[in-house]
């Protein structure tokens, strides 16, 4: 056999080996994360929407989606421990800014479990980006990209209503400037009447000055504020003659896949 023939055969064997290696690496990469913990409710929702529930071995305890009734809770996202996550033997832990303490990501990575904060910031663009990232991690890249694109399109600002809103967690703490609630109000065409920054309590004088047309309170705090009748009797509330409503806290205090529907609901509430 000629030296040239030997060279060609050697190159062919090398190319075949290289292709096999790349295919193997791709296959391993696609299947690298089959035991995932979703440490925050926003991540859980996206994984359900992408049809990746079979990869979940642990979830945020606040999630009550019936599709995940057999997935083990690993604690509430507001106070989660590395030990509770490690107990379900994951190969990946995903969460967002909602997970506390924030040091949990560094702690888990230090313990050789890959942990990723897919949404370190609390804004619409970051939430859309997190959908894409989660899609990549669960082997649903195209679906994740499409879901993120559709979500952003549906989040376009609506026609102004000039109605004044106060979004409140418990009739005391309100969503002020710079919060998700503030952005949802703006995109729904309304005006955030809360004269504070961040999620903070608002004084009685602040409620009076706000002059809201619509007040929305987390529904799980309805009894605590005395229900519709009790809350509406407060002097500062009665003076505004606002429409008082009770909605799920997750719908207006954080971004979620249902945020486009929340915009429509907010817009309609001010009509």
C-alpha positions as CSV (number, residue, x, y, z in Angstrom):
1,X,0.0,0.0,0.0
2,X,1.3,3.4,-0.9
3,X,2.2,6.0,1.7
4,X,-0.5,8.3,0.3
5,X,-3.1,5.6,0.8
6,X,-2.0,5.1,4.4
7,X,-2.3,8.8,4.9
8,X,-5.8,9.0,3.5
9,X,-6.9,6.0,5.6
10,X,-5.4,7.6,8.7
11,X,-7.2,10.9,8.0
12,X,-10.5,9.1,7.5
13,X,-10.1,7.2,10.8
14,X,-9.3,10.5,12.5
15,X,-12.3,12.2,11.0
16,X,-14.6,9.4,11.9
17,X,-13.3,9.4,15.5
18,X,-13.7,13.1,15.7
19,X,-17.3,13.0,14.4
20,X,-18.2,10.1,16.8
21,X,-16.7,12.1,19.7
22,X,-18.7,15.2,18.8
23,X,-21.9,13.2,18.5
24,X,-21.2,11.6,21.8
25,X,-20.5,14.9,23.5
26,X,-23.7,16.4,22.0
27,X,-25.7,13.4,23.2
28,X,-24.2,13.6,26.7
29,X,-24.8,17.4,26.8
30,X,-28.5,17.0,25.9
31,X,-29.0,14.4,28.6
32,X,-26.7,16.0,31.2
33,X,-29.5,17.4,33.4
34,X,-32.2,14.8,34.1
35,X,-32.6,15.5,37.8
36,X,-33.5,19.1,38.2
37,X,-34.7,21.1,41.2
38,X,-36.7,24.2,40.5
39,X,-36.1,26.4,43.5
40,X,-38.5,29.2,42.7
41,X,-42.1,29.2,41.4
42,X,-41.3,31.1,38.2
43,X,-38.9,28.4,37.1
44,X,-41.4,25.6,38.0
45,X,-44.1,27.3,35.8
46,X,-41.8,27.5,32.8
47,X,-40.7,23.9,33.2
48,X,-44.3,22.8,33.2
49,X,-45.1,24.9,30.2
50,X,-42.2,23.3,28.3
51,X,-43.3,19.8,29.1
52,X,-40.2,19.1,31.2
53,X,-41.9,18.0,34.4
54,X,-40.4,14.5,34.1
55,X,-37.0,16.0,34.8
56,X,-38.1,17.6,38.1
57,X,-37.1,15.9,41.3
58,X,-37.6,18.9,43.6
59,X,-39.7,22.0,43.6
60,X,-40.5,25.2,45.5
61,X,-43.0,24.3,48.2
62,X,-45.3,27.2,47.3
63,X,-46.2,25.6,43.9
64,X,-49.5,23.7,44.0
65,X,-49.7,22.8,40.3
66,X,-51.5,19.4,40.2
67,X,-49.2,18.2,37.5
68,X,-46.4,18.2,40.1
69,X,-48.2,16.6,43.1
70,X,-45.6,13.8,43.1
71,X,-42.6,16.1,43.0
72,X,-40.9,16.5,46.3
73,X,-40.9,20.0,47.8
74,X,-37.5,21.2,48.9
75,X,-38.6,24.2,51.0
76,X,-40.0,27.7,50.3
77,X,-38.0,29.8,47.9
78,X,-37.8,32.6,50.5
79,X,-35.8,30.5,52.9
80,X,-34.2,27.5,51.2
81,X,-31.3,25.4,52.3
82,X,-28.6,23.5,50.5
83,X,-29.4,20.4,52.5
84,X,-33.0,20.3,51.4
85,X,-31.9,20.6,47.7
86,X,-29.1,18.0,48.1
87,X,-31.6,15.5,49.6
88,X,-33.2,14.8,46.2
89,X,-29.8,14.2,44.6
90,X,-30.1,16.7,41.7
91,X,-27.6,17.3,38.9
92,X,-29.0,20.8,38.4
93,X,-30.7,23.5,40.5
94,X,-32.4,26.4,38.8
95,X,-33.9,29.5,40.4
96,X,-34.3,33.2,40.1
97,X,-33.9,36.4,42.2
98,X,-36.8,35.1,44.3
99,X,-34.6,32.5,46.0
100,X,-33.2,33.4,49.4
101,X,-30.6,33.4,50.7
102,X,-29.0,34.5,47.4
103,X,-25.8,32.7,48.6
104,X,-27.5,29.4,47.9
105,X,-26.2,29.3,44.3
106,X,-22.6,29.7,45.4
107,X,-23.1,27.1,48.2
108,X,-24.6,24.5,45.9
109,X,-21.9,25.0,43.2
110,X,-19.3,24.6,46.0
111,X,-20.9,21.3,46.9
112,X,-20.6,20.1,43.2
113,X,-24.2,20.6,42.2
114,X,-24.6,23.0,39.3
115,X,-26.8,25.9,40.4
116,X,-27.9,28.7,38.1
117,X,-29.8,31.9,38.8
118,X,-31.6,32.2,35.5
119,X,-33.2,35.5,36.4
120,X,-31.0,37.6,38.6
121,X,-33.0,40.8,37.8
122,X,-36.7,41.6,38.3
123,X,-37.6,42.9,34.8
124,X,-39.5,41.7,31.8
125,X,-36.5,41.2,29.5
126,X,-34.7,39.1,32.2
127,X,-37.8,36.9,32.6
128,X,-38.0,36.3,28.9
129,X,-34.3,35.4,28.9
130,X,-34.8,33.0,31.7
131,X,-37.4,31.1,29.6
132,X,-34.8,30.6,26.9
133,X,-32.2,29.5,29.4
134,X,-34.5,27.0,31.0
135,X,-35.4,25.7,27.6
136,X,-31.7,25.1,26.9
137,X,-31.2,23.3,30.2
138,X,-34.1,20.9,29.7
139,X,-33.3,20.1,26.1
140,X,-36.2,22.3,24.7
141,X,-34.2,25.1,23.1
142,X,-36.6,25.9,20.2
143,X,-39.7,25.6,22.4
144,X,-38.1,27.9,25.0
145,X,-37.1,30.5,22.4
146,X,-40.6,30.5,20.9
147,X,-42.3,30.7,24.3
148,X,-40.1,33.7,25.3
149,X,-40.8,35.5,22.0
150,X,-44.5,35.0,22.2
151,X,-44.5,36.2,25.9
152,X,-42.6,39.4,25.0
153,X,-45.0,40.2,22.2
154,X,-48.0,39.8,24.5
155,X,-46.4,42.1,27.0
156,X,-46.6,45.2,24.8
157,X,-48.1,48.3,26.5
158,X,-51.8,48.8,26.2
159,X,-53.9,51.9,25.6
160,X,-53.8,54.3,28.5
161,X,-56.8,54.3,30.8
162,X,-55.6,57.1,33.1
163,X,-56.9,55.1,36.0
164,X,-54.9,55.1,39.3
165,X,-53.9,51.8,40.9
166,X,-52.5,50.6,44.2
167,X,-51.3,47.0,44.3
168,X,-50.9,45.8,47.8
169,X,-49.7,42.6,49.5
170,X,-51.6,43.0,52.7
171,X,-53.4,46.4,52.7
172,X,-50.3,48.0,54.1
173,X,-47.3,47.0,51.9
174,X,-47.6,48.3,48.4
175,X,-45.8,47.9,45.0
176,X,-44.1,51.2,44.6
177,X,-41.9,52.6,41.8
178,X,-39.4,50.1,40.4
179,X,-41.4,47.0,41.2
180,X,-43.0,44.3,39.0
181,X,-46.4,45.7,40.0
182,X,-45.3,49.2,38.9
183,X,-44.3,47.9,35.5
184,X,-47.5,45.8,35.1
185,X,-49.6,48.9,35.8
186,X,-47.7,51.0,33.3
187,X,-48.0,48.3,30.6
188,X,-51.7,47.9,31.3
189,X,-52.1,51.6,30.6
190,X,-52.6,52.7,34.2
191,X,-50.9,55.0,36.7
192,X,-49.2,53.7,39.8
193,X,-50.7,55.8,42.6
194,X,-48.4,54.4,45.3
195,X,-46.0,57.2,46.3
196,X,-43.1,54.9,47.5
197,X,-40.2,53.1,45.9
198,X,-40.0,49.3,46.1
199,X,-42.2,47.1,48.1
200,X,-42.9,49.2,51.3
201,X,-45.6,50.0,53.7
202,X,-47.6,53.1,52.8
203,X,-48.9,55.5,55.5
204,X,-52.5,56.5,56.0
205,X,-51.5,59.9,54.6
206,X,-50.0,58.1,51.6
207,X,-53.2,56.2,51.0
208,X,-55.2,59.4,51.1
209,X,-52.8,61.2,48.7
210,X,-52.8,58.2,46.3
211,X,-56.5,58.6,45.4
212,X,-56.7,55.2,43.7
213,X,-59.4,54.1,41.4
214,X,-58.5,50.5,41.9
215,X,-56.9,48.7,44.8
216,X,-55.8,45.1,44.5
217,X,-54.7,43.0,47.5
218,X,-53.3,39.5,47.7
219,X,-56.2,37.2,48.1
220,X,-54.6,35.0,50.8
221,X,-54.7,38.1,53.0
222,X,-58.4,38.8,52.5
223,X,-59.4,37.7,56.0
224,X,-56.5,39.6,57.6
225,X,-57.7,42.9,56.2
226,X,-61.3,42.3,57.2
227,X,-62.5,41.3,53.8
228,X,-64.0,43.7,51.3
229,X,-66.4,45.2,53.8
230,X,-63.8,45.7,56.6
231,X,-61.1,47.1,54.4
232,X,-63.4,49.4,52.5
233,X,-64.5,51.0,55.8
234,X,-61.0,52.3,56.6
235,X,-61.3,56.1,56.4
236,X,-58.4,56.5,54.0
237,X,-60.0,53.8,51.7
238,X,-63.6,55.0,52.0
239,X,-62.5,58.5,51.0
240,X,-61.2,57.2,47.7
241,X,-64.3,55.2,46.7
242,X,-61.9,52.8,45.0
243,X,-62.8,49.4,43.6
244,X,-61.2,46.9,46.0
245,X,-60.3,43.5,44.5
246,X,-58.5,40.4,45.8
247,X,-56.1,38.6,43.3
248,X,-53.5,35.9,43.7
249,X,-50.3,37.5,44.9
250,X,-48.2,35.8,42.2
251,X,-50.2,37.4,39.5
252,X,-49.2,41.0,40.2
253,X,-46.1,40.9,42.5
254,X,-43.9,38.9,40.1
255,X,-43.6,38.1,36.4
256,X,-45.0,34.9,35.2
257,X,-46.2,33.2,32.1
258,X,-49.7,34.6,32.8
259,X,-48.5,38.2,33.0
260,X,-49.9,39.0,29.6
261,X,-53.4,38.0,30.9
262,X,-52.8,40.0,34.0
263,X,-52.2,43.1,31.8
264,X,-55.6,42.6,30.2
265,X,-57.2,42.1,33.6
266,X,-55.6,45.2,35.0
267,X,-56.7,47.2,32.0
268,X,-60.3,46.0,32.3
269,X,-60.3,46.7,36.0
270,X,-59.7,50.3,35.3
271,X,-62.5,50.6,32.7
